[in-house]
Amino acid sequence: MVNGLISRAPSRGACALAGVLLVASLAACGGGSSGTTTSNQYTDTNSSDTSAGSDSGGITATTSASPTTMSSADYGQSLSSVNSQLAPDFQAVVSAESQDAVKSALSKLSSDAQSLSNGLPSDPPDALSAPTSQLSQALSSLSSSANSTAGDVGSGVCTSASALAEFTRSDGAKAMRSAATALSAIDASYGKDVAAFLPAPIADQTRQLPNGDVLRHSDGPGSLTINNSGTDAIVTLTKTGTKAPVASVYVRADANTTLSGIPGEAVDIYVSSGTDWDSAAQKFTRQCSFSKTDKTWDFTDSDWSLTLTPQVNGNLSSSTLNPGDAPNP
């Protein structure tokens, strides 16, 4: 079609028309040098465009996806493990029947609380970042408090009830309640998930029996007068060489009493002293100590007196006992 146009028009005109339609045709009209230059200009322009396109492609390739955070549902599920793991540990403290059992339960609670602190989510929902950090610190504090209470068992703390009371008033327990409050402000279920096991602070009690209250009666001619200027005490008489109780009496601090009706035979004397007498458990719950006099007491034809406070130049020695070595009164 182009060749037809060229054959009908003057040569110069044909060349001009061909130049309009197709730049490459100029070479056939004797303008090779000029055509080549024009063609090179187009080639340079196309090369520049290709380079720009390449740069744009590089930018697209380096774009990365935005990081994601944990969903609220997954976060709530992770919190539920706090209460489900610590609730049985706490109940073990409540149910412990011996000092060794109390120590063991508190030690496990301490270990589990620290593990839970270390295992909290590192990518919580944004609104829960600060409360989660607070909970982590609270669990670590709870671990320390459980360990501290375990260390008090045997002297300052003597039963599961007193251990429980001390633990619920601890810094760790306070921190857990504060963390639960912060989480509840966002979702009420979160607070329950982390601290439902923990009761309100429990105050210490100071229960006493009346001075001279006889816990175990006996029948006989003997009597024992007891002078007590120390803490409240239970004095228990047993058959010689055994822990089988014959008679027992409660003596308050800074008080005196006389236990009558003691069988006319030889007996051993045990003393349990402390604060807060738990009649159901038959134990002092705090500041407890246990001892046994080193002599045998013969009430066949004699009455005796016993002073519980250590005295200079006294004529009676005693041996300290472990809780399990003391008789039931």
C-alpha positions in Angstrom: 0.0 0.0 0.0 2.8 2.4 0.8 4.7 1.6 -2.4 1.6 2.5 -4.4 1.5 5.9 -2.8 5.1 6.5 -3.5 4.8 5.6 -7.3 2.0 8.2 -7.8 3.6 11.1 -6.0 6.8 13.2 -6.8 9.9 11.7 -5.4 10.4 14.4 -2.7 6.8 14.3 -1.8 6.9 10.6 -1.5 9.8 10.8 0.8 8.1 13.3 3.0 4.9 11.3 3.1 6.8 8.1 3.9 8.6 10.0 6.7 5.3 10.8 8.3 4.1 7.2 8.1 7.2 5.4 8.9 10.5 6.8 10.1 12.4 3.8 8.9 11.5 4.5 5.2 13.7 7.7 5.2 16.7 5.5 4.6 15.3 4.5 1.1 15.0 8.2 0.2 18.6 9.1 0.5 18.2 10.5 4.1 20.0 7.5 5.7 22.2 9.6 8.0 19.3 11.7 9.3 17.1 8.6 9.6 19.7 6.8 11.6 20.0 9.7 14.0 16.2 9.9 14.5 16.0 6.1 15.0 18.8 6.3 17.6 17.0 9.0 19.5 13.9 6.8 19.7 16.1 3.9 20.8 17.7 6.0 23.6 14.2 7.1 24.8 13.0 3.5 24.9 16.1 2.4 26.8 15.5 5.1 29.4 11.9 4.0 29.8 13.0 0.4 30.3 15.5 1.4 33.0 12.7 3.3 34.9 10.5 0.3 34.7 13.2 -1.9 36.2 13.6 0.5 39.1 9.8 0.4 39.8 9.9 -3.4 39.8 12.7 -3.4 42.5 10.6 -1.3 44.9 7.6 -3.7 44.6 9.8 -6.8 45.4 11.1 -5.4 48.7 7.6 -4.7 50.2 6.8 -6.9 53.3 3.6 -7.8 55.1 2.6 -6.0 58.3 3.2 -8.1 61.5 0.1 -9.6 63.2 -0.8 -9.8 66.9 -2.6 -12.5 68.9 -6.4 -12.5 68.6 -8.6 -11.7 71.6 -9.9 -15.3 71.6 -6.4 -16.8 71.6 -5.4 -14.4 74.3 -8.3 -15.4 76.5 -7.5 -19.0 76.1 -3.9 -18.4 77.2 -5.1 -16.7 80.4 -7.3 -19.6 81.4 -4.3 -21.7 82.0 -3.3 -19.4 84.9 -6.3 -20.2 87.0 -6.5 -23.8 85.9 -2.9 -24.5 86.9 -2.7 -22.5 90.2 -6.2 -23.4 91.6 -5.2 -27.1 92.3 -1.9 -25.9 93.8 -3.7 -23.5 96.1 -6.2 -26.2 97.1 -3.3 -28.5 98.0 -2.2 -25.8 100.5 -5.7 -25.7 102.0 -5.9 -29.5 102.4 -2.4 -30.1 103.7 -2.5 -32.0 107.0 1.2 -31.8 108.0 3.9 -29.1 107.9 5.8 -31.1 105.3 2.7 -31.2 103.1 2.2 -27.5 103.4 5.8 -26.8 102.4 5.5 -29.1 99.4 2.3 -27.5 98.2 3.6 -24.0 98.5 6.9 -24.9 96.7 4.9 -26.3 93.8 2.7 -23.2 93.6 5.9 -21.1 93.6 7.4 -23.1 90.7 4.2 -23.1 88.7 3.6 -19.3 89.1 7.1 -18.5 87.8 6.6 -20.8 84.8 3.3 -19.1 84.0 5.0 -15.7 84.3 7.7 -16.8 81.8 5.1 -18.3 79.4 2.7 -15.4 79.0 2.0 -14.3 75.3 4.7 -12.0 73.9 2.3 -10.6 71.3 -1.0 -9.8 73.1 -3.6 -7.5 71.5 -2.3 -3.9 71.7 -4.8 -2.9 74.4 -3.6 -5.7 76.6 0.1 -5.2 76.3 0.5 -3.2 79.6 -1.9 -5.5 81.6 0.0 -8.5 80.4 3.3 -7.1 81.5 1.7 -6.3 84.9 0.4 -9.9 85.2 3.8 -11.3 84.4 5.4 -9.3 87.2 2.5 -10.3 89.6 3.0 -14.0 88.9 6.7 -13.6 89.6 5.9 -11.8 92.9 3.4 -14.5 93.8 6.1 -17.1 93.2 8.4 -15.3 95.7 5.6 -15.0 98.3 4.8 -18.7 98.1 8.4 -19.5 98.6 8.7 -17.1 101.5 5.6 -18.6 103.3 7.0 -22.1 102.8 10.2 -20.9 104.6 8.0 -19.8 107.6 6.4 -23.2 108.0 7.6 -24.9 111.2 7.9 -21.9 113.4 6.0 -18.7 112.6 3.5 -20.8 110.5 2.4 -24.1 112.0 -0.7 -25.3 110.1 -2.2 -25.0 106.6 -4.7 -22.4 108.0 -2.0 -20.1 109.1 0.0 -20.6 106.0 -3.1 -19.8 103.9 -3.7 -16.6 105.9 -0.1 -15.4 105.5 -0.1 -16.2 101.8 -3.3 -14.4 101.0 -1.9 -11.2 102.7 1.4 -11.4 100.8 2.8 -8.9 98.3 2.4 -11.5 95.6 -1.3 -12.0 96.3 -1.9 -8.2 96.3 -0.1 -7.9 93.0 -2.3 -10.7 91.5 -5.5 -8.9 92.6 -4.3 -5.7 91.0 -3.3 -7.4 87.8 -6.8 -9.1 87.7 -8.4 -5.7 88.1 -6.5 -4.2 85.2 -7.4 -7.1 83.0 -11.1 -7.0 84.1 -11.3 -3.4 83.0 -10.8 -4.6 79.4 -12.8 -7.9 79.7 -14.3 -9.2 83.0 -13.6 -12.8 82.0 -9.8 -12.0 81.9 -9.7 -11.2 85.6 -11.5 -14.4 86.6 -9.1 -16.4 84.4 -6.1 -15.3 86.4 -7.2 -14.9 90.0 -10.4 -16.8 90.6 -8.4 -19.2 92.8 -7.3 -16.5 95.2 -9.6 -15.5 98.1 -9.7 -12.2 99.9 -7.0 -11.5 102.5 -7.4 -13.7 105.6 -6.7 -12.1 109.0 -4.8 -14.0 111.7 -6.8 -15.3 114.6 -5.9 -15.5 118.2 -8.1 -18.2 119.7 -7.6 -19.4 123.3 -9.1 -21.8 125.7 -9.8 -20.6 129.3 -6.8 -20.9 131.6 -6.8 -24.3 133.3 -9.2 -25.8 130.8 -8.7 -29.6 131.0 -8.5 -31.3 127.6 -8.1 -34.8 128.9 -9.3 -35.9 132.4 -7.8 -38.7 134.5 -8.4 -40.1 138.0 -5.8 -40.4 140.7 -4.3 -38.8 143.8 -1.6 -36.7 142.2 -1.5 -33.0 141.2 0.7 -30.8 139.1 0.9 -27.0 139.5 2.1 -25.2 136.4 3.5 -21.7 136.3 3.6 -20.1 132.9 5.2 -16.8 132.1 5.7 -17.6 128.4 3.2 -18.0 125.6 0.0 -20.1 125.8 0.8 -23.8 126.3 -0.7 -27.3 126.4 0.9 -29.6 129.0 0.3 -33.3 128.3 1.2 -36.2 130.6 1.8 -39.6 128.9 2.5 -43.1 130.0 6.3 -43.5 130.5 8.1 -44.2 127.3 5.0 -43.7 125.1 3.0 -40.9 123.5 -0.3 -42.3 124.9 -1.9 -39.3 126.7 -3.0 -39.7 130.4 -4.1 -36.1 131.1 -3.7 -32.6 129.5 -4.4 -29.0 130.5 -4.4 -25.6 128.8 -2.3 -22.9 130.5 -2.5 -19.3 129.3 0.5 -17.0 129.1 1.4 -15.3 132.4 -0.9 -17.6 134.3 -0.9 -20.5 136.8 -3.1 -23.5 137.1 -3.2 -26.9 138.9 -4.0 -30.2 137.2 -5.5 -32.6 139.7 -6.6 -36.3 139.4 -3.3 -37.6 138.1 -2.9 -41.4 138.4 -0.4 -42.5 141.1 2.3 -43.6 138.6 5.3 -42.4 136.7 4.6 -40.3 133.6 6.4 -38.2 130.9 5.5 -34.6 130.4 5.3 -32.9 127.0 4.8 -29.1 126.4 3.3 -27.6 123.2 3.3 -23.8 123.1 2.3 -21.1 120.6 -0.4 -18.6 119.5 -3.9 -19.3 118.3 -5.2 -22.6 119.5 -7.2 -24.5 116.8 -9.5 -26.8 118.8 -10.5 -28.7 115.7 -6.9 -29.4 114.7 -5.7 -29.6 118.3 -2.8 -27.4 117.4 -1.4 -23.9 117.8 -1.4 -22.3 114.3 1.5 -19.8 114.8 4.7 -19.4 116.7 4.6 -23.1 117.8 7.3 -25.1 119.6 7.4 -28.6 121.1 9.5 -30.0 123.9 9.7 -32.9 126.4 11.1 -32.8 129.9 14.1 -35.0 130.3 13.0 -36.5 133.6 10.3 -38.9 134.6 7.6 -37.7 137.0 6.4 -40.1 139.6 3.1 -39.2 141.2 2.8 -42.4 143.3 3.2 -40.4 146.5 4.2 -36.9 145.4 2.7 -33.8 143.9 4.9 -31.6 141.6 5.2 -28.1 140.3 6.5 -27.1 136.8 7.7 -23.7 135.7 7.6 -23.4 131.9 9.8 -20.3 131.6 13.5 -21.2 131.5 15.3 -20.2 134.7 18.9 -19.7 135.7 20.0 -22.5 138.0 16.8 -24.4 137.3 16.7 -28.1 138.1 14.9 -29.4 135.0 16.1 -29.8 131.4 14.1 -30.4 128.3 14.6 -31.5 124.7 13.2 -29.7 121.6 11.0 -31.9 119.4 9.7 -31.9 115.8 6.0 -31.4 115.5 5.4 -35.0 114.6 7.1 -36.2 117.7 4.7 -34.5 120.1 1.6 -36.4 121.3 -2.0 -35.4 120.8 -3.2 -33.7 124.0 
